[in-house]
Each structure stands twice: as structure tokens, then as C-alpha cells.
Amino acid sequence: MQRSPTRLSHAARLDRVVAYMAERLDQPPTLEQLAAVGHFSPWHFHRIYRGLMGETVAGTLRRMRLHRAASELLHGTASLATIARRCGYSATAPFNRAFAQAHGVPPGEYRRRGGLGALAPPVLQTHPLEDIRMSSTAYSVTIEERPAIDVAALAHHGDYEKIGTTFEKLGAWAAGCGIAQTRGFGVYHDDPEATDEADLRSEACIQIAPEVEPDGAVQRGRIPGGRYAVLVHTGPYAELPNPYRWLFGEWLPNSGEEAGDGPMVEEYLNDWRQLPPSQWRTAVCLPLK
């Protein structure tokens, strides 16, 4: 079976990203810089990377640095503290733990023994399509042309799983204004597996009529219209990382589509206050070019 042209293209572009990162281990590029090297949307680069590589950018960087550290321990004279700093550790203790986890022995013992084998460099996971689990029994994706939607939005900072409290505040505002809550959306700007929790940005949103004027902390917003890949998940919101990983790791590389510029959007298709978590339905919407 032939591999998807999109998967092959992603693999070749990620190969350039990995090579670029390998040349800059002492001053790692930002995610935005790496996305530009691979010509990926900066909004979705990290999820695409993790989906195909099987690890985060930080994980690849850590492995590359530990691989270099092994060589320096065997062939150089730098102190453990210096090598630890070059690996991004401010102290030797966490470096010792990371190196021992990767090699099976602490770095000092590795140096004394003359090595026990080195880490392999990162390799792209270019599995044949027949090895990719894309069964319709897992998830189904439709491509939809979705209209732009006017919303009242309340910003949420931090853990995405705690956005429920922000939705409660938004609901209280809507009730006070006599606004019927017809459709609810979450807009998510960052990948929680690549961003510090305190830096995560999102908005709780409800659809409003064009003439409604939000006030205070509630702002008017607009969810952009356009082409979206839409996956409907049924179950607790805490399980949503699983369809996200499948969408970016399996569907997108084999779809012939490219992720567009824009945040991820979730539409909550039924009332979580009236139904058990097993029946909650969420449309996960990925913007496409």
C-alpha cells in the first residue's frame, strides 16, 4: 500500500525540523521558529510533530542533548556540572536522573566504565499505512464549511480542564442579561502538552445575536468561518486528549489536508449539566487551509 503524500510530505518537513534543532542544541529554537522551518501552521505544529514523531519537541531535544552528553562523557574532559548545563539542567542531580533513566547508569559511572552503548538519534516514525489504526470504530472525521459565529467570550487562563468554572461565570452573565444559551464553544489557543499550564490561553463562549453588546470581562468575539475537520467525541471531557492525538497523529497525516492558521474550537453539542458524562458530545474542530 502506498503511503499518503501528505504523510510523506510531513515526514520530509519534520526531517528538516529535526536537523535544524540538532544544529542548535545550546540555544534551542522556539516552536514558532521550528514551525516556520517545516512550513507548518504555528497553531498546530506541535500536535502534528507529536503525532508523527511519537514525542514532544521537548522530548526530542532532551534525547538529542543526552546523546551528545554521552559522547562528551566518553571523549571529553568537561565536568559533569558543565555537561549538565549544556543539557539544560541547572543542577547535576536532575541531569544524573535523566541520564540514568536513558542509559541505565548515572553519568559518572558511564564515564568510568567507558560507556555501555549510546542513545540512538531521533528517527521519524514513518510507519506503513497498514500499520496505522484508522478504523471507523475509533473516530470519524467530516470536513465541513462552517459559518462565522458571533460569541460572547470570557477569557480563561491555565488548566483547560478547569474551564468549566469560567463557563459557569459566563452562564451567570448570560442569565443576568436574559440571553438564552443556545450554543456553547471553547476556543483553545495552545497545546497543553507543549505549554506551561500557567501560560495556557482559552475562552469560554456562547453564541449571541449581532446586536448583543457584552460588558465587563465578557467580550464580543467571533469564531472564524471556513473549512474545518470535525470529529465528534462522546464521553467525558477529560478523555478529549485521546481524539486530539488521533486527529493529529493519524487522520491529518493521511488525509491530504493541511492544518490552517487558527485555534482549535470545541462545540459542546448537548447540556453537560443535564446528562451523565458518558453522554456528553463534543465536536472537535480543526481549521483547514
Order of alpha helices (4+ residues) and beta strands (2+ residues): alpha-alpha-alpha-alpha-alpha-alpha-alpha-beta-beta-alpha-beta-beta-beta-beta-alpha-beta-beta
